[in-house]
């Protein structure tokens, strides 16, 4: 009885906390949102050109120039910069920015920090110097540079049109999570349904590449039959997630459906049946699964959008989307094509951290797969990774890129904390789990690596590189078995990895080693021949000794011995 009372009290307390949070946010952000709209109307009537040092910000043409050079600025960053300059006489709070730039939609701290840092970067400022945009701890930000105003019809320099066909940076895809319908006929279950929508909203708000409509905006549609296309137009959301909850006895059925608001067509749908023993545990589990499933579906939908356009007209986001699909295959030609697209992405939008981190990843992947030498790739890859980290230290991909470069610079000890930071930012980041497991194997920490292989396997179906990563978990397990001296088991895992990901050349190497050390010399020689024929014709013992980052002498000795027994010279 006491336990039931405590559980009921916890539910009531959580519901009350949610209600209070929503009410406070509504009043606090609602007023700021109204004030921002009034200010927006007032300022739209007076289009100005702002002169800051040798920069010119033209709010009518929505251009930032330095001399005759046009600087690419993402739309939200432009709006934020213009807002800070307009209100430079005061400290601008987080609520002010959310109301003015995001129209009150839910925005994570990391997203806000990223935009502020990007605004600094386009003006040659930085978070260290804060020459123009100053952060005041727990207060907000203020534009402190000297500004000269001119009306937009005052010509300070000849107008220079951007070259025809020059792509402009694109906004991230946006999504609105509608309140889940309570289909149970029990008003008490409304708390559960609302909690599902709220938890998914919060989780998706942490996704770096996604803009999420605020709960206050979406819950206005609760209990209403509204066409998703209308919702998309009203909230500026490209996608809409709707769902329902139905409870019978101690069983609950939760459905979720992702819709394209421009067409009204379904992109993805799933049903989850669970025993309702622990309400919060069920909510957490379903939230994790829905969020993990939505990512690849949105990427696929965005990829289809990009495919309808000519490559020369791609903006930075579309370059990244197409590059991700190519990286996914793990084929050498596709990796090279992805690097071309990512080079273009950083040229179109130099402040786009994701493009830099993926460029570093793609360059390092060539070393990992055995196509490129460390010395040829590490300098450019390291520069791209560090640039990504400078632009957005809250993006898990920035930390992963730095870690990946370190690992394949034969510095896996330094790579581990970078991967751990990426996972602290996104615990469901499957790529970080398998790369962390990889470095742990190189350090001889096989048991920990195996645990991350299990985690990666649970998430890999929803990972950005799902197709390429299908065999990654078993490849990690194969390597862990080699470290432990369990060669027969390692061979079995390696064969599974190759079956799942035939293009994953890194999975063929542990198969050679495990077979050879288990006494299957004929099989090891056969696999080695296929490895050289399909992927690495240049493979030698010296290459392995130079490139692979095994730290422990015994692991390196046994690995080289396996290839020597297989016939490699």
C-alpha positions as CSV (number, residue, x, y, z in Angstrom):
1,X,0.0,0.0,0.0
2,X,2.8,2.4,1.0
3,X,4.6,1.7,-2.3
4,X,1.4,2.3,-4.3
5,X,0.9,5.6,-2.5
6,X,4.5,6.7,-3.2
7,X,4.1,5.7,-6.9
8,X,0.8,7.7,-7.2
9,X,2.4,10.6,-5.4
10,X,5.4,10.6,-7.8
11,X,3.0,10.6,-10.8
12,X,1.0,13.5,-9.3
13,X,4.1,15.4,-8.6
14,X,5.5,14.9,-12.1
15,X,2.1,16.0,-13.6
16,X,2.0,19.1,-11.4
17,X,5.6,20.0,-12.3
18,X,4.8,19.6,-16.0
19,X,1.7,21.8,-15.7
20,X,3.6,24.5,-13.8
21,X,6.5,24.4,-16.3
22,X,4.1,24.8,-19.2
23,X,2.3,27.7,-17.5
24,X,5.4,29.5,-16.6
25,X,6.9,29.1,-20.1
26,X,3.6,30.2,-21.6
27,X,3.5,33.5,-19.7
28,X,7.3,34.2,-19.9
29,X,7.8,33.3,-23.6
30,X,4.3,34.4,-24.6
31,X,4.9,38.0,-23.6
32,X,8.4,38.1,-25.2
33,X,6.9,36.6,-28.3
34,X,4.2,39.3,-28.5
35,X,6.8,42.1,-27.9
36,X,9.1,40.6,-30.6
37,X,6.2,40.6,-33.1
38,X,5.4,44.2,-32.4
39,X,9.1,45.1,-32.7
40,X,9.3,43.1,-36.0
41,X,6.4,45.1,-37.5
42,X,8.0,48.4,-36.4
43,X,11.5,47.5,-37.8
44,X,10.2,45.9,-41.1
45,X,8.8,49.4,-42.0
46,X,12.4,50.8,-41.6
47,X,14.9,48.8,-43.5
48,X,18.4,49.8,-42.6
49,X,22.0,49.2,-43.6
50,X,24.4,48.8,-40.6
51,X,28.1,49.5,-40.9
52,X,30.2,47.6,-38.5
53,X,34.0,47.9,-38.9
54,X,34.4,47.0,-42.6
55,X,31.2,44.9,-42.7
56,X,27.9,46.1,-44.2
57,X,24.7,44.3,-43.0
58,X,21.8,45.2,-45.4
59,X,18.5,44.2,-43.9
60,X,16.5,45.0,-47.0
61,X,18.7,42.9,-49.3
62,X,19.4,40.4,-46.5
63,X,23.1,40.5,-47.3
64,X,26.3,40.8,-45.3
65,X,29.3,42.1,-47.2
66,X,32.9,42.8,-46.5
67,X,34.0,45.2,-49.2
68,X,32.8,43.8,-52.5
69,X,32.7,40.2,-51.1
70,X,29.3,38.7,-50.3
71,X,29.5,36.6,-47.1
72,X,27.2,33.5,-46.9
73,X,25.1,33.8,-43.7
74,X,22.4,31.2,-42.8
75,X,19.0,32.9,-42.5
76,X,18.6,32.4,-38.7
77,X,22.1,33.7,-38.1
78,X,21.3,36.7,-40.2
79,X,18.1,37.4,-38.2
80,X,19.9,36.9,-34.9
81,X,22.7,39.3,-35.9
82,X,20.3,41.9,-37.2
83,X,18.3,41.7,-33.9
84,X,21.3,42.0,-31.7
85,X,22.5,45.1,-33.7
86,X,19.0,46.7,-33.6
87,X,18.8,46.2,-29.8
88,X,22.5,47.0,-29.1
89,X,21.5,49.5,-26.4
90,X,20.5,46.7,-24.0
91,X,21.2,43.1,-23.0
92,X,19.2,40.7,-25.1
93,X,17.9,37.7,-23.1
94,X,17.5,34.1,-24.2
95,X,13.7,34.6,-24.2
96,X,14.0,37.6,-26.4
97,X,15.9,35.6,-29.0
98,X,13.6,32.6,-28.9
99,X,10.6,34.9,-29.4
100,X,12.2,37.0,-32.1
101,X,14.1,34.4,-34.1
102,X,12.3,31.2,-33.5
103,X,8.8,32.7,-32.9
104,X,8.6,31.0,-29.5
105,X,9.4,27.4,-30.7
106,X,11.4,25.1,-28.4
107,X,15.1,25.7,-28.8
108,X,17.9,23.9,-27.0
109,X,20.7,25.8,-25.3
110,X,23.2,24.3,-27.7
111,X,21.2,25.5,-30.7
112,X,21.1,29.0,-29.3
113,X,24.8,29.0,-28.5
114,X,25.6,27.6,-32.0
115,X,23.7,30.5,-33.7
116,X,25.5,33.1,-31.5
117,X,28.9,31.6,-32.2
118,X,28.0,31.5,-36.0
119,X,27.1,35.2,-35.8
120,X,30.5,35.9,-34.3
121,X,32.3,33.9,-36.9
122,X,30.8,35.7,-39.9
123,X,32.1,39.0,-38.4
124,X,35.5,37.7,-37.6
125,X,34.7,37.6,-33.9
126,X,35.1,34.6,-31.5
127,X,33.8,33.4,-28.1
128,X,37.3,34.1,-26.7
129,X,37.7,37.7,-27.8
130,X,34.0,38.7,-27.9
131,X,35.0,41.9,-29.7
132,X,31.6,42.5,-31.1
133,X,29.1,40.1,-29.4
134,X,29.6,39.9,-25.7
135,X,28.0,37.2,-23.4
136,X,27.0,38.4,-20.0
137,X,26.8,35.4,-17.6
138,X,23.2,34.4,-16.7
139,X,22.0,37.7,-18.3
140,X,22.1,37.3,-22.1
141,X,24.2,38.8,-24.9
142,X,24.8,42.3,-26.2
143,X,26.2,43.7,-29.4
144,X,29.0,46.0,-28.2
145,X,30.7,47.0,-31.5
146,X,30.4,50.5,-33.0
147,X,27.6,50.7,-35.5
148,X,26.7,53.3,-38.1
149,X,23.2,53.3,-39.5
150,X,22.1,54.2,-43.0
151,X,18.7,54.0,-44.7
152,X,18.6,51.2,-47.2
153,X,18.3,53.6,-50.2
154,X,21.6,55.3,-49.3
155,X,24.2,53.8,-51.6
156,X,27.6,53.2,-49.9
157,X,29.0,51.0,-52.6
158,X,27.9,49.5,-56.0
159,X,25.5,46.7,-55.6
160,X,27.1,43.4,-56.5
161,X,24.7,40.6,-57.2
162,X,25.8,37.1,-56.2
163,X,26.8,34.9,-59.1
164,X,23.9,33.2,-60.8
165,X,23.4,29.6,-59.5
166,X,25.3,30.3,-56.3
167,X,23.4,28.2,-53.6
168,X,22.4,29.8,-50.4
169,X,22.5,28.0,-47.0
170,X,19.2,26.2,-46.2
171,X,17.3,26.1,-43.0
172,X,17.1,22.8,-41.1
173,X,14.0,20.7,-41.6
174,X,11.4,21.5,-39.0
175,X,8.9,19.2,-37.1
176,X,5.8,19.7,-34.9
177,X,4.9,17.0,-32.4
178,X,1.1,17.1,-31.9
179,X,-0.5,16.0,-28.6
180,X,-1.1,12.3,-28.6
181,X,-4.8,11.3,-28.6
182,X,-6.1,9.5,-25.6
183,X,-8.2,6.7,-27.1
184,X,-8.8,4.9,-23.7
185,X,-11.9,6.8,-22.6
186,X,-10.2,7.3,-19.3
187,X,-9.3,10.9,-18.6
188,X,-6.5,9.8,-16.3
189,X,-4.6,8.5,-19.4
190,X,-4.5,12.0,-20.8
191,X,-1.5,12.6,-18.5
192,X,0.3,9.6,-20.1
193,X,-0.6,10.7,-23.6
194,X,0.6,14.3,-23.0
195,X,3.7,13.0,-21.3
196,X,4.6,11.0,-24.4
197,X,4.3,14.0,-26.7
198,X,6.2,16.2,-24.2
199,X,9.1,13.7,-23.8
200,X,9.4,13.2,-27.6
201,X,9.4,17.0,-28.1
202,X,12.2,17.4,-25.5
203,X,14.3,14.6,-27.0
204,X,13.9,15.8,-30.6
205,X,14.9,19.3,-29.5
206,X,18.4,17.9,-28.8
207,X,18.8,16.7,-32.4
208,X,21.4,19.0,-33.9
209,X,19.9,19.2,-37.4
210,X,16.2,19.5,-36.5
211,X,14.1,22.5,-35.6
212,X,11.2,21.6,-33.3
213,X,8.0,23.6,-32.7
214,X,7.4,24.6,-29.1
215,X,5.0,22.5,-27.0
216,X,2.9,25.6,-26.3
217,X,2.3,26.0,-30.0
218,X,1.5,22.4,-30.8
219,X,-0.7,21.8,-27.7
220,X,-3.1,24.5,-29.0
221,X,-4.3,21.7,-31.4
222,X,-5.2,19.3,-28.7
223,X,-8.5,17.6,-29.3
224,X,-9.0,19.4,-32.7
225,X,-9.3,17.8,-36.1
226,X,-6.9,19.8,-38.2
227,X,-5.3,19.0,-41.5
228,X,-1.6,18.4,-41.2
229,X,-1.0,20.7,-44.2
230,X,-2.7,23.5,-42.3
231,X,-0.6,22.8,-39.2
232,X,2.5,22.8,-41.3
233,X,1.7,26.2,-42.7
234,X,0.7,27.7,-39.4
235,X,3.8,26.5,-37.5
236,X,6.3,26.6,-40.3
237,X,6.9,22.8,-39.9
238,X,7.8,20.6,-42.8
239,X,6.9,17.5,-40.9
240,X,4.3,16.6,-38.3
241,X,4.3,13.7,-35.8
242,X,1.0,12.5,-34.4
243,X,0.1,9.6,-32.2
244,X,-2.4,7.9,-29.9
245,X,-2.5,6.0,-26.6
246,X,-4.9,3.2,-25.9
247,X,-4.9,1.4,-22.5
248,X,-6.7,-1.8,-21.6
249,X,-6.1,-3.4,-18.2
250,X,-2.4,-3.3,-17.7
251,X,-1.6,-3.2,-21.4
252,X,-1.0,0.0,-23.5
253,X,-0.8,0.4,-27.2
254,X,1.0,3.5,-28.5
255,X,1.0,4.5,-32.2
256,X,3.1,7.1,-33.9
257,X,3.0,8.5,-37.4
258,X,5.3,10.9,-39.2
259,X,3.7,13.0,-42.0
260,X,5.0,15.3,-44.6
261,X,3.0,18.5,-44.1
262,X,3.5,19.7,-47.7
263,X,1.7,16.6,-49.1
264,X,-0.1,15.1,-46.1
265,X,1.5,11.8,-47.0
266,X,2.7,9.4,-44.3
267,X,6.5,9.1,-44.1
268,X,6.7,6.5,-41.3
269,X,4.4,4.8,-38.8
270,X,4.8,2.3,-36.0
271,X,2.8,0.6,-33.2
272,X,4.2,-0.3,-29.8
273,X,2.4,-2.7,-27.4
274,X,3.7,-2.7,-23.8
275,X,2.8,-3.9,-20.4
276,X,2.2,-0.8,-18.2
277,X,4.1,-2.0,-15.1
278,X,6.2,1.2,-14.8
279,X,4.6,4.3,-16.6
280,X,7.8,6.3,-16.7
281,X,9.9,3.4,-17.9
282,X,7.5,2.8,-20.8
283,X,7.4,6.5,-21.7
284,X,11.2,6.6,-21.7
285,X,11.5,3.4,-23.8
286,X,9.0,4.4,-26.4
287,X,10.4,8.0,-26.6
288,X,13.9,6.5,-27.3
289,X,12.6,4.2,-30.0
290,X,10.5,6.9,-31.7
291,X,13.3,9.4,-31.7
292,X,15.8,6.9,-33.0
293,X,13.4,5.8,-35.8
294,X,12.4,9.3,-36.9
295,X,16.0,10.4,-37.7
296,X,16.6,8.0,-40.6
297,X,13.1,8.6,-42.0
298,X,13.6,12.3,-42.1
299,X,17.1,11.9,-43.6
300,X,15.6,9.7,-46.3
301,X,12.8,12.2,-47.0
302,X,15.3,15.1,-47.2
303,X,17.5,13.0,-49.4
304,X,14.6,12.5,-51.9
305,X,14.0,16.2,-51.9
306,X,17.7,16.8,-52.7
307,X,17.7,14.2,-55.5
308,X,15.1,16.2,-57.4
309,X,17.6,19.1,-57.7
310,X,20.7,19.4,-59.9
311,X,23.9,19.0,-57.9
312,X,25.2,22.4,-59.0
313,X,22.3,24.0,-57.3
314,X,22.7,22.2,-53.9
315,X,22.9,24.3,-50.8
316,X,25.1,23.2,-47.8
317,X,22.4,21.2,-46.2
318,X,21.6,19.3,-49.4
319,X,25.3,18.6,-50.0
320,X,25.5,17.1,-46.5
321,X,22.3,15.0,-47.0
322,X,23.6,13.5,-50.3
323,X,27.1,13.0,-48.7
324,X,25.6,11.0,-45.8
325,X,23.9,8.6,-48.3
326,X,27.2,8.1,-50.1
327,X,29.2,7.6,-46.9
328,X,26.6,5.0,-45.9
329,X,27.7,2.6,-48.6
330,X,31.3,2.4,-47.5
331,X,32.3,1.9,-51.1
332,X,35.5,3.8,-52.1
333,X,34.1,5.6,-55.1
334,X,31.1,6.8,-53.0
335,X,33.4,8.0,-50.2
336,X,35.4,10.1,-52.7
337,X,32.1,11.5,-54.2
338,X,31.0,12.4,-50.6
339,X,34.2,14.3,-50.0
340,X,33.6,16.4,-53.2
341,X,30.1,17.3,-51.9
342,X,31.4,18.1,-48.4
343,X,34.1,20.3,-49.9
344,X,31.3,22.2,-51.7
345,X,29.2,22.4,-48.5
346,X,32.0,24.2,-46.6
347,X,32.6,26.6,-49.5
348,X,28.9,27.4,-49.6
349,X,28.6,27.8,-45.9
350,X,31.9,28.1,-44.1
351,X,30.2,28.4,-40.7
352,X,28.3,25.1,-41.1
353,X,30.0,22.9,-38.4
354,X,28.3,19.7,-39.6
355,X,29.9,20.0,-43.0
356,X,33.4,20.3,-41.5
357,X,32.9,17.4,-39.1
358,X,31.7,15.1,-41.8
359,X,34.5,16.2,-44.1
360,X,37.0,15.2,-41.3
361,X,35.1,11.9,-40.9
362,X,35.2,11.1,-44.6
363,X,38.9,11.9,-44.9
364,X,39.7,9.7,-41.9
365,X,37.4,6.9,-43.1
366,X,39.8,6.4,-46.1
367,X,42.6,5.7,-43.6
368,X,40.4,3.4,-41.5
369,X,39.3,1.4,-44.6
370,X,43.0,1.1,-45.7
371,X,42.8,3.2,-48.9
372,X,44.8,6.2,-47.7
373,X,47.9,6.7,-45.5
374,X,47.7,8.5,-42.2
375,X,50.3,11.1,-43.3
376,X,48.4,12.0,-46.4
377,X,45.0,12.5,-44.7
378,X,45.6,13.6,-41.1
379,X,46.5,17.2,-41.6
380,X,43.4,18.2,-43.6
381,X,41.1,15.9,-41.5
382,X,42.4,17.4,-38.2
383,X,41.9,21.0,-39.5
384,X,38.3,20.2,-40.5
385,X,37.6,18.5,-37.2
386,X,39.0,21.4,-35.1
387,X,37.1,23.9,-37.2
388,X,33.8,22.0,-36.6
389,X,34.6,22.0,-32.8
390,X,35.3,25.7,-32.9
391,X,32.0,26.4,-34.7
392,X,29.8,24.2,-32.6
393,X,31.2,22.5,-29.4
394,X,27.7,21.3,-28.6
395,X,27.3,19.2,-31.7
396,X,28.3,15.5,-30.8
397,X,29.6,15.1,-34.4
398,X,32.2,17.8,-33.7
399,X,33.7,15.8,-30.9
400,X,33.4,12.5,-32.7
401,X,35.3,13.9,-35.7
402,X,38.1,15.1,-33.5
403,X,38.2,11.6,-31.8
404,X,38.2,9.7,-35.1
405,X,41.2,11.7,-36.4
406,X,43.1,11.1,-33.1
407,X,42.3,7.4,-33.1
408,X,43.7,7.0,-36.6
409,X,46.7,9.2,-35.8
410,X,47.6,6.3,-33.5
411,X,46.4,8.2,-30.4
412,X,43.4,6.1,-29.3
413,X,43.9,7.1,-25.6
414,X,43.2,10.7,-26.5
415,X,40.3,9.7,-28.7
416,X,38.3,8.0,-25.9
417,X,37.3,11.2,-24.0
418,X,36.2,12.8,-27.3
419,X,33.9,9.9,-28.0
420,X,32.6,10.0,-24.4
421,X,31.8,13.7,-24.8
422,X,29.9,13.0,-28.0
423,X,27.9,10.3,-26.1
424,X,27.3,12.7,-23.2
425,X,25.7,15.1,-25.7
426,X,23.8,12.3,-27.4
427,X,23.6,8.9,-25.6
428,X,21.8,7.3,-28.6
429,X,24.7,8.2,-31.0
430,X,25.4,4.8,-32.5
431,X,28.4,5.9,-34.5
432,X,30.0,7.2,-31.3
433,X,29.4,3.9,-29.6
434,X,31.1,1.8,-32.2
435,X,34.0,4.2,-32.7
436,X,34.5,4.3,-28.9
437,X,34.4,0.5,-28.9
438,X,37.0,0.5,-31.7
439,X,39.4,2.7,-29.7
440,X,38.9,0.6,-26.6
441,X,39.8,-2.5,-28.5
442,X,43.0,-0.8,-29.7
443,X,43.8,-0.1,-26.0
444,X,43.2,-3.7,-25.1
445,X,40.0,-3.0,-23.1
446,X,38.0,-5.7,-24.8
447,X,35.2,-6.1,-22.3
448,X,34.2,-2.4,-22.5
449,X,34.5,-2.5,-26.3
450,X,32.1,-5.5,-26.4
451,X,29.5,-3.6,-24.3
452,X,29.6,-0.7,-26.7
453,X,29.2,-3.2,-29.6
454,X,26.0,-4.4,-28.0
455,X,24.8,-0.8,-27.6
456,X,25.7,0.0,-31.2
457,X,23.8,-3.1,-32.3
458,X,20.7,-1.9,-30.5
459,X,20.9,1.5,-32.2
460,X,22.4,0.7,-35.6
461,X,19.1,0.1,-37.3
462,X,18.4,3.8,-36.6
463,X,21.9,5.1,-37.2
464,X,22.8,7.7,-39.9
465,X,25.0,5.0,-41.4
466,X,22.6,2.1,-40.9
467,X,23.4,0.3,-44.2
468,X,27.2,0.8,-43.8
469,X,27.1,0.1,-40.1
470,X,25.1,-3.1,-40.2
471,X,28.2,-5.2,-39.6
472,X,30.0,-2.8,-37.3
473,X,28.8,-4.4,-34.0
474,X,30.0,-7.9,-35.1
475,X,33.3,-6.5,-36.4
476,X,33.8,-4.9,-32.9
477,X,33.0,-8.3,-31.3
478,X,35.4,-10.0,-33.6
479,X,38.2,-7.7,-32.6
480,X,37.3,-8.1,-28.9
481,X,37.5,-11.8,-29.3
482,X,41.0,-11.5,-30.8
483,X,42.1,-9.3,-27.9
484,X,40.8,-12.0,-25.5
485,X,42.4,-14.9,-27.5
486,X,39.0,-16.4,-28.4
487,X,39.9,-16.8,-32.1
488,X,37.2,-19.3,-33.2
489,X,34.4,-17.1,-31.8
490,X,36.1,-14.1,-33.4
491,X,36.1,-15.8,-36.8
492,X,32.3,-16.4,-36.5
493,X,31.6,-12.7,-35.6
494,X,33.8,-11.5,-38.5
495,X,31.9,-13.7,-41.0
496,X,28.7,-12.2,-39.7
497,X,30.1,-8.7,-40.1
498,X,31.1,-9.3,-43.7
499,X,27.7,-10.9,-44.5
500,X,26.0,-7.8,-43.1
501,X,28.4,-5.2,-44.6
502,X,30.3,-6.6,-47.6
503,X,32.0,-3.2,-48.3
504,X,33.3,-2.8,-44.8
505,X,36.9,-3.7,-45.6
506,X,37.9,-3.3,-42.0
507,X,35.8,-6.3,-41.1
508,X,37.9,-8.6,-43.4
509,X,41.2,-8.0,-41.5
510,X,40.1,-9.6,-38.1
511,X,38.7,-12.6,-40.1
512,X,42.2,-13.2,-41.5
513,X,43.9,-12.9,-38.1
514,X,41.3,-14.9,-36.1
515,X,41.3,-17.7,-38.7
516,X,45.1,-17.9,-38.8
517,X,45.6,-17.8,-35.0
518,X,42.9,-20.5,-34.7
519,X,44.9,-22.8,-37.0
520,X,42.6,-22.3,-40.1
521,X,45.6,-21.4,-42.3
522,X,44.0,-22.3,-45.6
523,X,40.9,-20.3,-44.8
524,X,43.0,-17.4,-43.6
525,X,45.0,-17.4,-46.9
526,X,41.8,-17.5,-48.9
527,X,40.3,-14.5,-47.0
528,X,43.6,-12.6,-47.3
529,X,43.5,-13.1,-51.1
530,X,40.0,-11.7,-51.3
531,X,40.9,-8.8,-49.1
532,X,43.8,-7.8,-51.3
533,X,41.8,-8.4,-54.5
534,X,38.6,-6.5,-53.4
535,X,40.0,-3.7,-51.3
536,X,43.7,-3.5,-50.4
537,X,46.1,-4.6,-53.2
538,X,48.9,-2.7,-51.6
539,X,48.5,-4.5,-48.2
540,X,51.8,-5.5,-46.5
541,X,53.0,-6.3,-43.0
542,X,54.8,-2.9,-42.9
543,X,51.6,-1.1,-43.8
544,X,49.8,-2.8,-40.9
545,X,52.6,-2.0,-38.5
546,X,52.6,1.6,-39.6
547,X,48.9,2.3,-39.8
548,X,47.0,0.2,-37.2
549,X,46.8,1.9,-33.8
550,X,47.1,-1.1,-31.5
551,X,48.7,0.1,-28.3
552,X,49.7,-3.1,-26.4
553,X,52.8,-4.8,-27.7
554,X,51.3,-8.3,-27.4
555,X,48.2,-7.3,-29.4
556,X,50.3,-5.8,-32.2
557,X,52.6,-8.8,-32.2
558,X,49.7,-11.3,-32.4
559,X,47.9,-9.3,-35.1
560,X,51.0,-9.2,-37.3
561,X,51.6,-12.9,-36.6
562,X,48.1,-13.7,-37.9
563,X,48.8,-12.0,-41.2
564,X,52.2,-13.6,-41.4
565,X,50.7,-17.0,-40.9
566,X,48.2,-16.2,-43.7
567,X,51.0,-15.6,-46.1
568,X,51.3,-11.8,-46.0
569,X,54.8,-10.4,-46.5
